[in-house]
């Protein structure tokens, strides 16, 4: 008979400070909660929150997704304050910030990290005379 090994319960160290990355696209809102080194603690999206199709692209779906991801990080890792990095033009941008504030986490910093083209797309060809 094979010897059964009992799994030890993994103790989670408290992480009082973390980072929240919000990517708000026109179709979905993605949230990742990390510690200060960047190791993911929890994540969520509008799709994971149970929304499908065009309802994923609503502020309410973003609020629901952010609340579930933040609650998990706050409850399991006793997180108190976060830095927030927002990327993208979607409708979930403001809703995500309101949800983080509503849960009770302290926001030290809010940064917009949306990529901006520095040289733009290739120019049209010259018109012939």
C-alpha positions as a Python dict, from the first residue, in 0.01 Angstrom:
ca = {
    (1, 'X'): (0, 0, 0),
    (2, 'X'): (113, 350, -79),
    (3, 'X'): (188, 571, 214),
    (4, 'X'): (-46, 869, 227),
    (5, 'X'): (113, 1204, 286),
    (6, 'X'): (-88, 1461, 471),
    (7, 'X'): (-75, 1806, 311),
    (8, 'X'): (19, 2087, 542),
    (9, 'X'): (-202, 2392, 548),
    (10, 'X'): (-16, 2673, 378),
    (11, 'X'): (0, 2979, 599),
    (12, 'X'): (-33, 3306, 417),
    (13, 'X'): (186, 3589, 534),
    (14, 'X'): (14, 3924, 576),
    (15, 'X'): (80, 4170, 294),
    (16, 'X'): (-15, 4516, 424),
    (17, 'X'): (81, 4701, 104),
    (18, 'X'): (20, 4600, -257),
    (19, 'X'): (-45, 4713, -611),
    (20, 'X'): (-364, 4693, -815),
    (21, 'X'): (-342, 4680, -1193),
    (22, 'X'): (-665, 4761, -1379),
    (23, 'X'): (-686, 4711, -1756),
    (24, 'X'): (-1007, 4863, -1890),
    (25, 'X'): (-1071, 4770, -2252),
    (26, 'X'): (-1387, 4833, -2452),
    (27, 'X'): (-1487, 4467, -2411),
    (28, 'X'): (-1374, 4371, -2062),
    (29, 'X'): (-1209, 4489, -1740),
    (30, 'X'): (-916, 4292, -1595),
    (31, 'X'): (-787, 4333, -1240),
    (32, 'X'): (-469, 4194, -1083),
    (33, 'X'): (-374, 4248, -719),
    (34, 'X'): (-4, 4197, -642),
    (35, 'X'): (235, 4246, -353),
    (36, 'X'): (498, 4519, -377),
    (37, 'X'): (739, 4287, -566),
    (38, 'X'): (475, 4210, -831),
    (39, 'X'): (375, 3856, -726),
    (40, 'X'): (6, 3805, -803),
    (41, 'X'): (-216, 3756, -498),
    (42, 'X'): (-558, 3761, -664),
    (43, 'X'): (-715, 3852, -995),
    (44, 'X'): (-1052, 3904, -1151),
    (45, 'X'): (-1232, 4012, -1463),
    (46, 'X'): (-1581, 4102, -1570),
    (47, 'X'): (-1606, 3765, -1741),
    (48, 'X'): (-1500, 3581, -1427),
    (49, 'X'): (-1764, 3774, -1233),
    (50, 'X'): (-2028, 3606, -1449),
    (51, 'X'): (-2098, 3864, -1717),
    (52, 'X'): (-2111, 3767, -2084),
    (53, 'X'): (-2115, 3957, -2410),
    (54, 'X'): (-2172, 4329, -2407),
    (55, 'X'): (-2258, 4332, -2036),
    (56, 'X'): (-1887, 4267, -1963),
    (57, 'X'): (-1813, 4617, -2094),
    (58, 'X'): (-2023, 4800, -1835),
    (59, 'X'): (-1913, 4994, -1528),
    (60, 'X'): (-2126, 4768, -1308),
    (61, 'X'): (-1942, 4457, -1431),
    (62, 'X'): (-1610, 4629, -1360),
    (63, 'X'): (-1725, 4718, -1008),
    (64, 'X'): (-1827, 4358, -938),
    (65, 'X'): (-1498, 4221, -1071),
    (66, 'X'): (-1285, 4466, -872),
    (67, 'X'): (-1478, 4400, -551),
    (68, 'X'): (-1428, 4023, -573),
    (69, 'X'): (-1052, 4052, -643),
    (70, 'X'): (-991, 4317, -377),
    (71, 'X'): (-1197, 4138, -111),
    (72, 'X'): (-994, 3821, -162),
    (73, 'X'): (-665, 4010, -125),
    (74, 'X'): (-791, 4206, 175),
    (75, 'X'): (-933, 3906, 359),
    (76, 'X'): (-664, 3646, 286),
    (77, 'X'): (-359, 3872, 302),
    (78, 'X'): (-492, 4149, 532),
    (79, 'X'): (-406, 4421, 281),
    (80, 'X'): (-450, 4779, 402),
    (81, 'X'): (-320, 5013, 131),
    (82, 'X'): (-253, 4990, -244),
    (83, 'X'): (-108, 5174, -540),
    (84, 'X'): (-344, 5170, -838),
    (85, 'X'): (-223, 5152, -1199),
    (86, 'X'): (-496, 5203, -1462),
    (87, 'X'): (-449, 5119, -1828),
    (88, 'X'): (-690, 5158, -2117),
    (89, 'X'): (-986, 5368, -2229),
    (90, 'X'): (-1275, 5142, -2124),
    (91, 'X'): (-1585, 5224, -1923),
    (92, 'X'): (-1454, 5039, -1616),
    (93, 'X'): (-1184, 5294, -1530),
    (94, 'X'): (-1378, 5517, -1292),
    (95, 'X'): (-1594, 5234, -1162),
    (96, 'X'): (-1282, 5042, -1057),
    (97, 'X'): (-1154, 5336, -853),
    (98, 'X'): (-1491, 5384, -686),
    (99, 'X'): (-1504, 5013, -599),
    (100, 'X'): (-1156, 5015, -443),
    (101, 'X'): (-1244, 5320, -235),
    (102, 'X'): (-1579, 5169, -138),
    (103, 'X'): (-1420, 4852, -1),
    (104, 'X'): (-1208, 5058, 235),
    (105, 'X'): (-853, 5021, 105),
    (106, 'X'): (-629, 5325, 125),
    (107, 'X'): (-508, 5437, -218),
    (108, 'X'): (-156, 5583, -190),
    (109, 'X'): (-119, 5656, -560),
    (110, 'X'): (-329, 5643, -877),
    (111, 'X'): (-130, 5627, -1200),
    (112, 'X'): (-253, 5618, -1559),
    (113, 'X'): (-17, 5387, -1749),
    (114, 'X'): (-207, 5384, -2079),
    (115, 'X'): (48, 5345, -2361),
    (116, 'X'): (70, 5650, -2585),
    (117, 'X'): (219, 5641, -2936),
    (118, 'X'): (523, 5868, -2943),
    (119, 'X'): (561, 5880, -3321),
    (120, 'X'): (220, 5769, -3439),
    (121, 'X'): (130, 5544, -3730),
    (122, 'X'): (307, 5558, -4063),
    (123, 'X'): (218, 5867, -4266),
    (124, 'X'): (16, 5842, -4588),
    (125, 'X'): (212, 5841, -4911),
    (126, 'X'): (270, 6173, -5085),
    (127, 'X'): (7, 6286, -5333),
    (128, 'X'): (113, 6273, -5696),
    (129, 'X'): (87, 6589, -5900),
}
